[in-house]
Amino acid sequence: VMGQATHLVPVRLPPATARARTDLLQSAGPQVTLLQAPVVAAHAPRWRIQLNADHSAADIDDLAELIRDVTRAFDRQPLPRKARQLTQG
């Protein structure tokens, strides 16, 4: 998350997976705006999340949890070979 506290929350994304992350998040329900070049630098896509007085603290917590889930899904590193062997049998 970037910037000062405001109703607009920019969240920087890795360029290679920005569209796929957005699609995954939106498939869970939230509508977020993906800003890409030429609106922002090509190497700095971001979500523009807009909050308002109708959003409760629980709504914001739910969105934060969904964003964490999306991040985990994309940033998960494969298990090392030895660990894979242990989990496979």
N, C-alpha and C positions, 0 to 999 in steps of 0.2 A: 504494500500500500504506500502511496506517495502523497506528499504534501501535508497541508494543515487540516485541522478538523473542519469539515464543511459538509454540505448535503451531497456534494459530488465526490465520489471516492474512486480515484484512478488506481488500477491494479495492473502493474507491469507483467507481461507474459513473455515466455520464450518465443521468438519469431517462428521457429519451426513447428510449434504445436499450438499456436494461438487459436487458429480456427477449430481444430479438433477439441481443444479444451472448452472453447465456447459452446460448441455443439453438445458436448457431454453435459456441461452445466445446464444449458437450456433444456436438455432432455429431462432433467429433474424438475423443471418448472419455472425457475427464475428467468426473466427476460433481462439480459444484460447487453449493453451495446459494446461491440468490439470495434475499437478505433485502430485503423491500419493506415499505411502510407496511401495517399499523401497527407492525410490529416495529422499524423504523427510520423516521426522518423521511421524508416523501414525496419530498423533494428530494434524498435521500441513499441511494439503493439501493446495495447492495454484495454482492459475493460473500463468502461465508464459506468459506474454504478451510481444511480441517483436515489437518494433516500428522501423521504418526506415525513410529515407529522403523522400520516396514517400508518407508518411502519412501527410496530411495537418492538420492544427490546427482544422479544422472542423471535420475531421475524428476522431481525438482524443476526441473532445467534444462529438461527437455522441457515441463513445464507452463508455465514462464516463457516459453518460445519460442512455445507455442500462444497464450498471453495476448497476447504482442507481435503475433502474426499477426492475432488478432481485433481488437486495437486499431488496427492499420494498416488493416484492411479497413473499419472504421467511420470512422476519422479522416482517411482519404485525401481530400485536397481535389481537386476537378476541375482539370484543366490549364487555364491561362489560354487564351483564345481563340486567340491567336497561336501558342502551343505546340501546340494541337490541330491547327491548320492545317498546321504543319510535319510532324506525325506522320501526317497523313492523305494526304500526297502531295506 
